[in-house]
Amino acid sequence: MSHLTSKVENDILIITFNDAKLDDYWQTKEVGDELLQTAADSDCKRILLDFQHTAFISSSMVGQLFLLNRRCRAENKSVKM
């Protein structure tokens, strides 16, 4: 099962996290890789991260979010949460 669901609305890539907890190192690594790939595959310049199903994220997941933000900024994309 995918950790993420994505859709495009009004030229905004909306990425929804499907997991209630993102607290395991290997899980956050998988989610981070999937997140980076989803953002890279999109032509959208704006990305919205939707955490409506997620109650907890670990510090390693926060690191993955910083990495996403840095890579997107390098490609002139903006990320909002």
Helices and strands as residue ranges (DSSP letters): E 4-9, E 12-17, E 21-22, H 25-41, E 46-50, E 56-57, H 59-74, E 78-80
